[in-house]
């Protein structure tokens, strides 16, 4: 249970730190986050002089570039969605995206069909999130209307982006597990190298984006963003390790509902209490429906 609690706290830190980065440079924080993850992944192997897998010699290196893009862009999309719609709705949209890899696996990988009740509930929840962001007063300014419709769009982008990222990662992991089936040591080494390669690609793509942006505006180091990026990277690693350890103690059908619902509840409470976010009644109903859908998704 302690691993579950740590995973929820570390997972919640993602949105909290991205919220705090609004006053700094989010892209710098994302870069430092992945730099921290790369160092933590490869440095122990370098110190031990034990690098069993060369990522650049593996067939999945191209997929790691794609997944690195998903990771990098996912953080930036979530950051912008938090700015427009707040932590509560953005977190719920990212967590509800778990239905995307299941549907894609059914359509593309011949996996079992999903339970359609939670899928329908997730769609209803997303509609409620978005309806709550639409302007209802004709006297609203164009600026407010633009922000509201932008919030609607980015909630769906977060949902689709994180869903696509999860499916892509699932596909790569399945290929590796199939290729080295029966050799648990080789599978573990391959997946460790894969994770490090994905972090590395995400870091390099973020650095490229920063360099391209510096053409239009002068580059300045934001030490606030650098510090938050280190914390984000440590939270990223802590969440990953806690999820892996938690799954050893709890079955998937118990762990993941508690994990996803816990993150939604923590970020919602923090958003309401500390960041003074406000939700409309229909959005509260949408949050409740999203939580029910996540639980049903693993129970049906």
Phi and psi in degrees as GROMACS dihedral restraints (atoms count N, CA, C in turn):
[ dihedral_restraints ]
;  ai    aj    ak    al  type     phi  dphi    fc
    3     4     5     6     1   -63.6    20    10
    4     5     6     7     1   -36.1    20    10
    6     7     8     9     1   -67.1    20    10
    7     8     9    10     1   -36.0    20    10
    9    10    11    12     1   -63.5    20    10
   10    11    12    13     1   -44.8    20    10
   12    13    14    15     1   -63.8    20    10
   13    14    15    16     1   -41.6    20    10
   15    16    17    18     1   -64.5    20    10
   16    17    18    19     1   -41.2    20    10
   18    19    20    21     1   -62.2    20    10
   19    20    21    22     1   -41.3    20    10
   21    22    23    24     1   -64.8    20    10
   22    23    24    25     1   -44.6    20    10
   24    25    26    27     1   -65.1    20    10
   25    26    27    28     1   -43.5    20    10
   27    28    29    30     1   -67.6    20    10
   28    29    30    31     1   -40.8    20    10
   30    31    32    33     1   -63.8    20    10
   31    32    33    34     1   -37.4    20    10
   33    34    35    36     1   -68.6    20    10
   34    35    36    37     1   -29.4    20    10
   36    37    38    39     1   -61.7    20    10
   37    38    39    40     1   -28.6    20    10
   39    40    41    42     1   -53.7    20    10
   40    41    42    43     1   -56.3    20    10
   42    43    44    45     1   -67.7    20    10
   43    44    45    46     1   -37.3    20    10
   45    46    47    48     1   -63.4    20    10
   46    47    48    49     1   -45.0    20    10
   48    49    50    51     1   -67.5    20    10
   49    50    51    52     1   -40.7    20    10
   51    52    53    54     1   -63.6    20    10
   52    53    54    55     1   -33.7    20    10
   54    55    56    57     1   -64.9    20    10
   55    56    57    58     1   -44.2    20    10
   57    58    59    60     1   -66.7    20    10
   58    59    60    61     1   -27.3    20    10
   60    61    62    63     1   -72.6    20    10
   61    62    63    64     1    -8.7    20    10
   63    64    65    66     1   -58.4    20    10
   64    65    66    67     1   -29.2    20    10
   66    67    68    69     1   -90.9    20    10
   67    68    69    70     1     0.6    20    10
   69    70    71    72     1  -123.5    20    10
   70    71    72    73     1  -137.8    20    10
   72    73    74    75     1  -119.9    20    10
   73    74    75    76     1   102.0    20    10
   75    76    77    78     1   -60.3    20    10
   76    77    78    79     1   -38.8    20    10
   78    79    80    81     1   -64.7    20    10
   79    80    81    82     1   -38.3    20    10
   81    82    83    84     1   -64.8    20    10
   82    83    84    85     1   -40.3    20    10
   84    85    86    87     1   -63.1    20    10
   85    86    87    88     1   -40.7    20    10
   87    88    89    90     1   -64.8    20    10
   88    89    90    91     1   -41.6    20    10
   90    91    92    93     1   -60.9    20    10
   91    92    93    94     1   -48.7    20    10
   93    94    95    96     1   -64.9    20    10
   94    95    96    97     1   -35.1    20    10
   96    97    98    99     1   -57.9    20    10
   97    98    99   100     1   -48.2    20    10
   99   100   101   102     1   -74.2    20    10
  100   101   102   103     1   -31.2    20    10
  102   103   104   105     1   -61.3    20    10
  103   104   105   106     1   -44.0    20    10
  105   106   107   108     1   -60.8    20    10
  106   107   108   109     1   -43.2    20    10
  108   109   110   111     1   -65.7    20    10
  109   110   111   112     1   -39.9    20    10
  111   112   113   114     1   -63.7    20    10
  112   113   114   115     1   -46.2    20    10
  114   115   116   117     1   -60.9    20    10
  115   116   117   118     1   -45.4    20    10
  117   118   119   120     1   -66.7    20    10
  118   119   120   121     1   -27.2    20    10
  120   121   122   123     1   -80.3    20    10
  121   122   123   124     1   -46.3    20    10
  123   124   125   126     1   -97.5    20    10
  124   125   126   127     1   -27.0    20    10
  126   127   128   129     1   -59.2    20    10
  127   128   129   130     1   -45.9    20    10
  129   130   131   132     1   -57.9    20    10
  130   131   132   133     1   -37.9    20    10
  132   133   134   135     1   -68.2    20    10
  133   134   135   136     1   -38.4    20    10
  135   136   137   138     1   -65.8    20    10
  136   137   138   139     1   -41.3    20    10
  138   139   140   141     1   -63.4    20    10
  139   140   141   142     1   -40.5    20    10
  141   142   143   144     1   -79.6    20    10
  142   143   144   145     1    -4.8    20    10
  144   145   146   147     1    54.3    20    10
  145   146   147   148     1    43.6    20    10
  147   148   149   150     1  -133.9    20    10
  148   149   150   151     1    93.3    20    10
  150   151   152   153     1  -121.1    20    10
  151   152   153   154     1    86.0    20    10
  153   154   155   156     1   -69.2    20    10
  154   155   156   157     1   -22.3    20    10
  156   157   158   159     1  -129.2    20    10
  157   158   159   160     1   128.1    20    10
  159   160   161   162     1   -92.8    20    10
  160   161   162   163     1   106.4    20    10
  162   163   164   165     1   -55.7    20    10
  163   164   165   166     1   -35.3    20    10
  165   166   167   168     1   -74.3    20    10
  166   167   168   169     1    -8.5    20    10
  168   169   170   171     1  -102.5    20    10
  169   170   171   172     1     1.7    20    10
  171   172   173   174     1   -95.4    20    10
  172   173   174   175     1   154.7    20    10
  174   175   176   177     1   -69.6    20    10
  175   176   177   178     1   -20.3    20    10
  177   178   179   180     1   -89.6    20    10
  178   179   180   181     1     6.3    20    10
  180   181   182   183     1   -60.9    20    10
  181   182   183   184     1   -34.8    20    10
  183   184   185   186     1   -65.0    20    10
  184   185   186   187     1   -39.5    20    10
  186   187   188   189     1   -65.5    20    10
  187   188   189   190     1   -31.9    20    10
  189   190   191   192     1   -66.0    20    10
  190   191   192   193     1   -31.0    20    10
  192   193   194   195     1   -66.4    20    10
  193   194   195   196     1   -45.7    20    10
  195   196   197   198     1   -61.9    20    10
  196   197   198   199     1   -45.1    20    10
  198   199   200   201     1   -67.7    20    10
  199   200   201   202     1   -35.0    20    10
  201   202   203   204     1   -61.8    20    10
  202   203   204   205     1   -39.3    20    10
  204   205   206   207     1   -63.2    20    10
  205   206   207   208     1   -44.0    20    10
  207   208   209   210     1   -59.3    20    10
  208   209   210   211     1   -44.1    20    10
  210   211   212   213     1   -62.8    20    10
  211   212   213   214     1   -49.2    20    10
  213   214   215   216     1   -63.9    20    10
  214   215   216   217     1   -52.7    20    10
  216   217   218   219     1   -66.2    20    10
  217   218   219   220     1   -31.9    20    10
  219   220   221   222     1   -60.6    20    10
  220   221   222   223     1   -42.5    20    10
  222   223   224   225     1   -62.5    20    10
  223   224   225   226     1   -43.4    20    10
  225   226   227   228     1   -68.2    20    10
  226   227   228   229     1   -40.8    20    10
  228   229   230   231     1   -63.8    20    10
  229   230   231   232     1   -43.4    20    10
  231   232   233   234     1   -63.7    20    10
  232   233   234   235     1   -40.0    20    10
  234   235   236   237     1   -60.4    20    10
  235   236   237   238     1   -44.0    20    10
  237   238   239   240     1   -69.9    20    10
  238   239   240   241     1   -36.3    20    10
  240   241   242   243     1   -65.2    20    10
  241   242   243   244     1   -38.8    20    10
  243   244   245   246     1   -61.2    20    10
  244   245   246   247     1   -39.1    20    10
  246   247   248   249     1   -63.6    20    10
  247   248   249   250     1   -36.2    20    10
  249   250   251   252     1   -87.9    20    10
  250   251   252   253     1   -41.9    20    10
  252   253   254   255     1  -117.0    20    10
  253   254   255   256     1    -7.8    20    10
  255   256   257   258     1    93.0    20    10
  256   257   258   259     1   167.8    20    10
  258   259   260   261     1   -70.3    20    10
  259   260   261   262     1   -39.7    20    10
  261   262   263   264     1   -60.5    20    10
  262   263   264   265     1   -53.3    20    10
  264   265   266   267     1   -69.7    20    10
  265   266   267   268     1   -39.0    20    10
  267   268   269   270     1   -64.0    20    10
  268   269   270   271     1   -44.1    20    10
  270   271   272   273     1   -62.8    20    10
  271   272   273   274     1   -43.7    20    10
  273   274   275   276     1   -61.3    20    10
  274   275   276   277     1   -41.2    20    10
  276   277   278   279     1   -64.9    20    10
  277   278   279   280     1   -40.5    20    10
  279   280   281   282     1   -68.7    20    10
  280   281   282   283     1   -36.7    20    10
  282   283   284   285     1   -74.3    20    10
  283   284   285   286     1   -36.6    20    10
  285   286   287   288     1   -68.7    20    10
  286   287   288   289     1   -16.0    20    10
  288   289   290   291     1   -66.6    20    10
  289   290   291   292     1    -4.9    20    10
  291   292   293   294     1   -61.3    20    10
  292   293   294   295     1   -17.6    20    10
  294   295   296   297     1   -74.9    20    10
  295   296   297   298     1   -22.2    20    10
  297   298   299   300     1   -64.5    20    10
  298   299   300   301     1   -51.1    20    10
  300   301   302   303     1   -63.6    20    10
  301   302   303   304     1   -29.0    20    10
  303   304   305   306     1   -68.5    20    10
  304   305   306   307     1   -44.8    20    10
  306   307   308   309     1   -65.9    20    10
  307   308   309   310     1   -42.4    20    10
  309   310   311   312     1   -65.2    20    10
  310   311   312   313     1   -37.4    20    10
  312   313   314   315     1   -64.2    20    10
  313   314   315   316     1   -36.6    20    10
  315   316   317   318     1   -68.0    20    10
  316   317   318   319     1   -42.5    20    10
  318   319   320   321     1   -78.0    20    10
  319   320   321   322     1   -36.9    20    10
  321   322   323   324     1  -108.4    20    10
  322   323   324   325     1   -24.8    20    10
  324   325   326   327     1  -116.7    20    10
  325   326   327   328     1    11.8    20    10
  327   328   329   330     1    58.3    20    10
  328   329   330   331     1    33.9    20    10
  330   331   332   333     1   -86.7    20    10
  331   332   333   334     1   165.5    20    10
  333   334   335   336     1   -57.3    20    10
  334   335   336   337     1   147.6    20    10
  336   337   338   339     1   -65.1    20    10
  337   338   339   340     1   144.3    20    10
  339   340   341   342     1   -74.7    20    10
  340   341   342   343     1   166.1    20    10
  342   343   344   345     1   -77.5    20    10
  343   344   345   346     1   123.0    20    10
  345   346   347   348     1   -79.2    20    10
  346   347   348   349     1   -19.9    20    10
  348   349   350   351     1   -61.7    20    10
  349   350   351   352     1   -52.4    20    10
  351   352   353   354     1   -63.8    20    10
  352   353   354   355     1   -32.1    20    10
  354   355   356   357     1   -61.7    20    10
  355   356   357   358     1   -46.4    20    10
  357   358   359   360     1   -63.7    20    10
  358   359   360   361     1   -39.9    20    10
  360   361   362   363     1   -64.6    20    10
  361   362   363   364     1   -38.0    20    10
  363   364   365   366     1   -63.7    20    10
  364   365   366   367     1   -43.4    20    10
  366   367   368   369     1   -60.6    20    10
  367   368   369   370     1   -43.8    20    10
  369   370   371   372     1   -62.5    20    10
  370   371   372   373     1   -42.3    20    10
  372   373   374   375     1   -61.6    20    10
  373   374   375   376     1   -44.0    20    10
  375   376   377   378     1   -62.7    20    10
  376   377   378   379     1   -39.4    20    10
  378   379   380   381     1   -63.4    20    10
  379   380   381   382     1   -39.2    20    10
  381   382   383   384     1   -67.8    20    10
  382   383   384   385     1   -39.1    20    10
  384   385   386   387     1   -56.7    20    10
  385   386   387   388     1   -47.5    20    10
  387   388   389   390     1   -71.9    20    10
  388   389   390   391     1   -40.2    20    10
  390   391   392   393     1   -62.6    20    10
  391   392   393   394     1   -33.3    20    10
  393   394   395   396     1   -69.8    20    10
  394   395   396   397     1   -20.1    20    10
  396   397   398   399     1   -93.6    20    10
  397   398   399   400     1    -6.7    20    10
  399   400   401   402     1   -78.4    20    10
  400   401   402   403     1   142.6    20    10
  402   403   404   405     1   -69.1    20    10
  403   404   405   406     1   130.3    20    10
  405   406   407   408     1  -106.7    20    10
  406   407   408   409     1    -8.3    20    10
  408   409   410   411     1  -109.2    20    10
  409   410   411   412     1   123.4    20    10
  411   412   413   414     1   -65.1    20    10
  412   413   414   415     1   -16.9    20    10
  414   415   416   417     1   -86.4    20    10
  415   416   417   418     1     1.3    20    10
  417   418   419   420     1   -60.8    20    10
  418   419   420   421     1   147.8    20    10
  420   421   422   423     1   -74.9    20    10
  421   422   423   424     1   160.7    20    10
  423   424   425   426     1   -62.0    20    10
  424   425   426   427     1   -33.1    20    10
  426   427   428   429     1   -64.8    20    10
  427   428   429   430     1   -43.4    20    10
  429   430   431   432     1   -64.7    20    10
  430   431   432   433     1   -42.4    20    10
  432   433   434   435     1   -61.9    20    10
  433   434   435   436     1   -43.8    20    10
  435   436   437   438     1   -61.4    20    10
  436   437   438   439     1   -41.4    20    10
  438   439   440   441     1   -65.5    20    10
  439   440   441   442     1   -40.4    20    10
  441   442   443   444     1   -64.4    20    10
  442   443   444   445     1   -48.6    20    10
  444   445   446   447     1   -67.7    20    10
  445   446   447   448     1   -32.3    20    10
  447   448   449   450     1   -64.9    20    10
  448   449   450   451     1   -39.5    20    10
  450   451   452   453     1   -61.7    20    10
  451   452   453   454     1   -42.0    20    10
  453   454   455   456     1   -57.6    20    10
  454   455   456   457     1   -49.9    20    10
  456   457   458   459     1   -62.9    20    10
  457   458   459   460     1   -43.4    20    10
  459   460   461   462     1   -73.0    20    10
  460   461   462   463     1   -27.1    20    10
  462   463   464   465     1   -62.2    20    10
  463   464   465   466     1   -42.1    20    10
  465   466   467   468     1   -71.1    20    10
  466   467   468   469     1   -34.6    20    10
  468   469   470   471     1   -65.2    20    10
  469   470   471   472     1   -43.3    20    10
  471   472   473   474     1   -59.2    20    10
  472   473   474   475     1   -46.7    20    10
  474   475   476   477     1   -57.8    20    10
  475   476   477   478     1   -50.7    20    10
  477   478   479   480     1   -69.4    20    10
  478   479   480   481     1   -39.7    20    10
  480   481   482   483     1   -66.3    20    10
  481   482   483   484     1   -47.8    20    10
  483   484   485   486     1   -68.7    20    10
  484   485   486   487     1   -33.5    20    10
  486   487   488   489     1   -64.9    20    10
  487   488   489   490     1   -43.8    20    10
  489   490   491   492     1   -64.1    20    10
  490   491   492   493     1   -39.3    20    10
  492   493   494   495     1   -62.6    20    10
  493   494   495   496     1   -44.6    20    10
  495   496   497   498     1   -63.7    20    10
  496   497   498   499     1   -40.0    20    10
  498   499   500   501     1   -67.3    20    10
  499   500   501   502     1   -42.7    20    10
  501   502   503   504     1   -60.8    20    10
  502   503   504   505     1   -43.3    20    10
  504   505   506   507     1   -66.3    20    10
  505   506   507   508     1   -40.8    20    10
  507   508   509   510     1   -61.6    20    10
  508   509   510   511     1   -40.0    20    10
  510   511   512   513     1   -65.1    20    10
  511   512   513   514     1   -43.8    20    10
  513   514   515   516     1   -64.5    20    10
  514   515   516   517     1   -45.6    20    10
  516   517   518   519     1   -61.4    20    10
  517   518   519   520     1   -38.5    20    10
  519   520   521   522     1   -65.3    20    10
  520   521   522   523     1   -40.2    20    10
  522   523   524   525     1   -63.0    20    10
  523   524   525   526     1   -44.4    20    10
  525   526   527   528     1   -65.2    20    10
  526   527   528   529     1   -45.7    20    10
  528   529   530   531     1   -62.6    20    10
  529   530   531   532     1   -37.2    20    10
  531   532   533   534     1   -70.6    20    10
  532   533   534   535     1   -41.9    20    10
  534   535   536   537     1   -64.3    20    10
  535   536   537   538     1   -36.8    20    10
  537   538   539   540     1  -113.1    20    10
  538   539   540   541     1    30.0    20    10
  540   541   542   543     1   -56.1    20    10
  541   542   543   544     1   134.8    20    10
  543   544   545   546     1    91.7    20    10
  544   545   546   547     1   -10.8    20    10
  546   547   548   549     1  -119.6    20    10
  547   548   549   550     1    87.7    20    10
  549   550   551   552     1   -62.5    20    10
  550   551   552   553     1   -35.8    20    10
  552   553   554   555     1   -64.2    20    10
  553   554   555   556     1   -44.2    20    10
  555   556   557   558     1   -65.0    20    10
  556   557   558   559     1   -40.7    20    10
  558   559   560   561     1   -61.8    20    10
  559   560   561   562     1   -44.4    20    10
  561   562   563   564     1   -63.4    20    10
  562   563   564   565     1   -41.9    20    10
  564   565   566   567     1   -65.5    20    10
  565   566   567   568     1   -41.1    20    10
  567   568   569   570     1   -64.2    20    10
  568   569   570   571     1   -44.6    20    10
  570   571   572   573     1   -69.6    20    10
  571   572   573   574     1   -33.7    20    10
  573   574   575   576     1   -64.5    20    10
  574   575   576   577     1   -45.7    20    10
  576   577   578   579     1   -64.5    20    10
  577   578   579   580     1   -37.9    20    10
  579   580   581   582     1   -62.9    20    10
  580   581   582   583     1   -45.0    20    10
  582   583   584   585     1   -61.5    20    10
  583   584   585   586     1   -44.4    20    10
  585   586   587   588     1   -63.2    20    10
  586   587   588   589     1   -39.9    20    10
  588   589   590   591     1   -65.5    20    10
  589   590   591   592     1   -39.8    20    10
  591   592   593   594     1   -63.7    20    10
  592   593   594   595     1   -45.3    20    10
  594   595   596   597     1   -60.1    20    10
  595   596   597   598     1   -41.6    20    10
  597   598   599   600     1   -63.8    20    10
  598   599   600   601     1   -45.2    20    10
  600   601   602   603     1   -64.6    20    10
  601   602   603   604     1   -40.9    20    10
  603   604   605   606     1   -62.4    20    10
  604   605   606   607     1   -40.1    20    10
  606   607   608   609     1   -64.1    20    10
  607   608   609   610     1   -45.7    20    10
  609   610   611   612     1   -66.4    20    10
  610   611   612   613     1   -39.0    20    10
  612   613   614   615     1   -67.1    20    10
  613   614   615   616     1   -37.5    20    10
  615   616   617   618     1   -66.5    20    10
  616   617   618   619     1   -41.0    20    10
  618   619   620   621     1   -61.6    20    10
  619   620   621   622     1   -41.6    20    10
  621   622   623   624     1   -60.9    20    10
  622   623   624   625     1   -43.0    20    10
  624   625   626   627     1   -63.0    20    10
  625   626   627   628     1   -39.1    20    10
  627   628   629   630     1   -65.1    20    10
  628   629   630   631     1   -42.4    20    10
  630   631   632   633     1   -65.2    20    10
  631   632   633   634     1   -41.5    20    10
  633   634   635   636     1   -65.1    20    10
  634   635   636   637     1   -38.6    20    10
  636   637   638   639     1   -67.0    20    10
  637   638   639   640     1   -32.4    20    10
  639   640   641   642     1   -67.0    20    10
  640   641   642   643     1   -16.0    20    10
  642   643   644   645     1   -67.1    20    10
  643   644   645   646     1   -35.4    20    10
  645   646   647   648     1   -87.9    20    10
  646   647   648   649     1   -31.8    20    10
  648   649   650   651     1  -140.6    20    10
  649   650   651   652     1   146.2    20    10
  651   652   653   654     1   -59.2    20    10
  652   653   654   655     1   142.4    20    10
  654   655   656   657     1   -84.8    20    10
  655   656   657   658     1   130.3    20    10
  657   658   659   660     1  -133.5    20    10
  658   659   660   661     1   132.8    20    10
  660   661   662   663     1   -72.9    20    10
  661   662   663   664     1   128.4    20    10
  663   664   665   666     1  -102.0    20    10
  664   665   666   667     1   101.9    20    10
  666   667   668   669     1   -64.8    20    10
  667   668   669   670     1   -28.4    20    10
  669   670   671   672     1   -61.0    20    10
  670   671   672   673     1   -45.8    20    10
  672   673   674   675     1   -67.7    20    10
  673   674   675   676     1   -36.4    20    10
  675   676   677   678     1   -62.5    20    10
  676   677   678   679     1   -46.1    20    10
  678   679   680   681     1   -62.7    20    10
  679   680   681   682     1   -44.2    20    10
  681   682   683   684     1   -65.3    20    10
  682   683   684   685     1   -33.2    20    10
  684   685   686   687     1   -65.0    20    10
  685   686   687   688     1   -39.4    20    10
  687   688   689   690     1   -62.6    20    10
  688   689   690   691     1   -45.5    20    10
  690   691   692   693     1   -62.4    20    10
  691   692   693   694     1   -40.6    20    10
  693   694   695   696     1   -62.7    20    10
  694   695   696   697     1   -41.9    20    10
  696   697   698   699     1   -64.4    20    10
  697   698   699   700     1   -43.0    20    10
  699   700   701   702     1   -65.7    20    10
  700   701   702   703     1   -38.5    20    10
  702   703   704   705     1   -65.2    20    10
  703   704   705   706     1   -38.1    20    10
  705   706   707   708     1   -59.6    20    10
  706   707   708   709     1   -48.7    20    10
  708   709   710   711     1   -67.3    20    10
  709   710   711   712     1   -42.5    20    10
  711   712   713   714     1   -61.8    20    10
  712   713   714   715     1   -39.2    20    10
  714   715   716   717     1   -65.1    20    10
  715   716   717   718     1   -45.0    20    10
  717   718   719   720     1   -61.5    20    10
  718   719   720   721     1   -47.4    20    10
  720   721   722   723     1   -64.9    20    10
  721   722   723   724     1   -40.1    20    10
  723   724   725   726     1   -68.3    20    10
  724   725   726   727     1   -37.4    20    10
  726   727   728   729     1   -63.8    20    10
  727   728   729   730     1   -45.4    20    10
  729   730   731   732     1   -62.3    20    10
  730   731   732   733     1   -43.5    20    10
  732   733   734   735     1   -70.2    20    10
  733   734   735   736     1   -36.8    20    10
  735   736   737   738     1   -64.7    20    10
  736   737   738   739     1   -34.9    20    10
  738   739   740   741     1   -70.9    20    10
  739   740   741   742     1   -15.7    20    10
  741   742   743   744     1   -76.5    20    10
  742   743   744   745     1   -27.5    20    10
  744   745   746   747     1   -97.2    20    10
  745   746   747   748     1   -30.0    20    10
  747   748   749   750     1  -123.6    20    10
  748   749   750   751     1   147.0    20    10
  750   751   752   753     1   -73.0    20    10
  751   752   753   754     1   160.7    20    10
  753   754   755   756     1   -57.3    20    10
  754   755   756   757     1   -42.4    20    10
  756   757   758   759     1   -66.0    20    10
  757   758   759   760     1   -19.4    20    10
  759   760   761   762     1   -96.2    20    10
  760   761   762   763     1   -43.9    20    10
  762   763   764   765     1   -66.3    20    10
  763   764   765   766     1   -52.9    20    10
  765   766   767   768     1   -65.1    20    10
  766   767   768   769     1   -40.8    20    10
  768   769   770   771     1   -60.2    20    10
  769   770   771   772     1   -45.4    20    10
  771   772   773   774     1   -63.8    20    10
  772   773   774   775     1   -39.1    20    10
  774   775   776   777     1   -65.1    20    10
  775   776   777   778     1   -51.0    20    10
  777   778   779   780     1   -68.5    20    10
  778   779   780   781     1   -44.7    20    10
  780   781   782   783     1   -65.2    20    10
  781   782   783   784     1   -38.4    20    10
  783   784   785   786     1   -60.9    20    10
  784   785   786   787     1   -42.6    20    10
  786   787   788   789     1   -64.8    20    10
  787   788   789   790     1   -42.3    20    10
  789   790   791   792     1   -60.6    20    10
  790   791   792   793     1   -46.0    20    10
  792   793   794   795     1   -66.2    20    10
  793   794   795   796     1   -43.4    20    10
  795   796   797   798     1   -64.0    20    10
  796   797   798   799     1   -48.1    20    10
  798   799   800   801     1   -67.9    20    10
  799   800   801   802     1   -33.3    20    10
  801   802   803   804     1   -64.9    20    10
  802   803   804   805     1   -47.0    20    10
  804   805   806   807     1   -63.0    20    10
  805   806   807   808     1   -43.1    20    10
  807   808   809   810     1   -66.6    20    10
  808   809   810   811     1   -40.5    20    10
  810   811   812   813     1   -61.9    20    10
  811   812   813   814     1   -41.8    20    10
  813   814   815   816     1   -73.2    20    10
  814   815   816   817     1   -40.8    20    10
  816   817   818   819     1   -83.2    20    10
  817   818   819   820     1   -41.2    20    10
  819   820   821   822     1  -104.9    20    10
  820   821   822   823     1   -29.5    20    10
  822   823   824   825     1  -107.2    20    10
  823   824   825   826     1     4.1    20    10
  825   826   827   828     1    56.1    20    10
  826   827   828   829     1    35.0    20    10
  828   829   830   831     1   -71.3    20    10
  829   830   831   832     1   150.5    20    10
  831   832   833   834     1  -125.9    20    10
  832   833   834   835     1   135.8    20    10
  834   835   836   837     1  -118.1    20    10
  835   836   837   838     1   147.2    20    10
  837   838   839   840     1   -83.6    20    10
  838   839   840   841     1   159.1    20    10
  840   841   842   843     1   -52.7    20    10
  841   842   843   844     1   -41.0    20    10
  843   844   845   846     1   -65.6    20    10
  844   845   846   847     1   -28.7    20    10
  846   847   848   849     1   -75.6    20    10
  847   848   849   850     1   -33.4    20    10
  849   850   851   852     1   -62.3    20    10
  850   851   852   853     1   -41.4    20    10
  852   853   854   855     1   -63.2    20    10
  853   854   855   856     1   -41.3    20    10
  855   856   857   858     1   -61.4    20    10
  856   857   858   859     1   -40.7    20    10
  858   859   860   861     1   -61.4    20    10
  859   860   861   862     1   -43.9    20    10
  861   862   863   864     1   -62.8    20    10
  862   863   864   865     1   -42.5    20    10
  864   865   866   867     1   -64.8    20    10
  865   866   867   868     1   -39.7    20    10
  867   868   869   870     1   -62.3    20    10
  868   869   870   871     1   -41.1    20    10
  870   871   872   873     1   -63.7    20    10
  871   872   873   874     1   -45.5    20    10
  873   874   875   876     1   -61.3    20    10
  874   875   876   877     1   -41.5    20    10
  876   877   878   879     1   -63.1    20    10
  877   878   879   880     1   -41.5    20    10
  879   880   881   882     1   -62.8    20    10
  880   881   882   883     1   -43.4    20    10
  882   883   884   885     1   -64.7    20    10
  883   884   885   886     1   -46.3    20    10
  885   886   887   888     1   -64.7    20    10
  886   887   888   889     1   -33.0    20    10
  888   889   890   891     1   -56.7    20    10
  889   890   891   892     1   -39.5    20    10
  891   892   893   894     1   -92.4    20    10
  892   893   894   895     1   -13.6    20    10
  894   895   896   897     1   -97.2    20    10
  895   896   897   898     1   -25.8    20    10
